Amino acid sequence: MTDSALAAHAVPAPDPDQGKAVSERDRAHVFHSWSAQDQVAPLPIAGASGSRFWDYEGNNYLDFASQLVFTNIGHQHPKVVAAIQEQAARLCTISPSFANDKRSEAAELITSHAPEGLNRVFFTNAGADAIENAVRMARVHTGRPKVLTAYRSYHGNTATAITMTGDPRRWANEIAGHHDSAVGHFFGPYLYRSHFYATTEAEETERALDHLEQTIVFEGSGTIAAIVLETVVGTNGILVPPPGYLAGVRALCDKYGIVYIADEVMAGFGRTGAWFAIDHWDVTPDLITFAKGVNSGYVPLGGVIISDAIHDTFRNRVFPGGLTYSGHPLACAAAVATITVMREERIVENAAWLGENVFAPTLREFAERHPSVGEARGIGAFWALDLVKNRDSREMLVPYGASGAAAAPMNAVLAECKKHGTWPFTHFNRLQLTPPLNMSEADARKGLAAIDKALSVADQYVEA
Ligand code: PLP
């Protein structure tokens, strides 16, 4: 069944009264993430199927965000829904201290797609606790306290993960004292807005690596347990690393005895057109964190994939961490079904195909035609349009960290996308396009046509 057929099959009649009731209860009792509670009006959603979701008013949207970049196989994949139902009927839950068939199978499948030498999985509930536990492993393994991460990153909302985060969500937490004092930051590569005055990818790679090495030396290499990097930076801009950068990070980690943790919570499980984003650069990290796409978020799940060397540290030494729901059978059954479906339906290959044949050429053409597009960049089903007021100065369409009135131009662009039935993700001055990896070509082109119209709104804010 195609996405469109699924959507047509499943969409029920509009029911605005029910939608109103959902909203009223939400406003009365639900506390929302990252929000001033009186300033949000969450759209009540009645259902979803394939690449679409719909409200109670009869509007349906192409999901160009995959929610929060997690429904990599789209909504309500029948085989994954059936696997969850089957597992629920058989064994909903069991303590992590027992062995469980679906947990073992999920771990085997996950490691089968990881680089060689990473053969164990510690399961967590989602991404932030995957990061917390990867850092915990690195600290015990090295006996060192510090962690270095990049500005322009997001790693989660728990204490260490939010301190590691290189975007403004960290600031309010630090002010509130929610903080890990052994975390430091550095600048990663971002040629379009180079921190290193670079004009070529080769210069950006060389200078970003030199800056990282200087940071290591001045922080004291013997104090640093881990460097943690999103392989392709997600929320903070879909920043694809230039050739040689990740290999250079690996070499620095080897030189100074530092654990290299690849955060693939967003970039992993096919998002970039490879099972793990790191596969594009042929680099082997020591630990990989994952969540989201592992089971498309049908049941919360995350984890850490562990190298043999770090696993050896804990063969006869207690790992000082654990979670009540580590390797939850329902979540693991969903992962087994999701990975199986991704293989059978060649979903990762579809993401790569969409990237090369639909997103790359169309977005580059938009960049030529729309003066508000400073840069179009991405890989697979992972794309961003860096919107600007002025192409020469590259001044951002809205400032870094903009919210409220300062974000009005981006809100207008987003509203135009939604008016045309397409739901992308925006972050500061960027429109980010991260559809389900199995979106059809026709739906991808339909969504891009809506983006084209929304860019005409962005063009109105361009200053001569
Ligand atoms: N790491 C990255 C790269 C992410 O994008 C996210 C969430 O968006 C996280 C970690 C945190 O994951 P979670 O929200 O599941 O805790």
Boltz pocket constraint, residues with backbone or C-beta under 6 A from the ligand:
constraints:
  - pocket:
      binder: B
      contacts: [[A, 68], [A, 126], [A, 127], [A, 128], [A, 129], [A, 131], [A, 154], [A, 155], [A, 156], [A, 157], [A, 230], [A, 234], [A, 235], [A, 263], [A, 264], [A, 265], [A, 266], [A, 267], [A, 291], [A, 292], [A, 302]]
      max_distance: 6.0
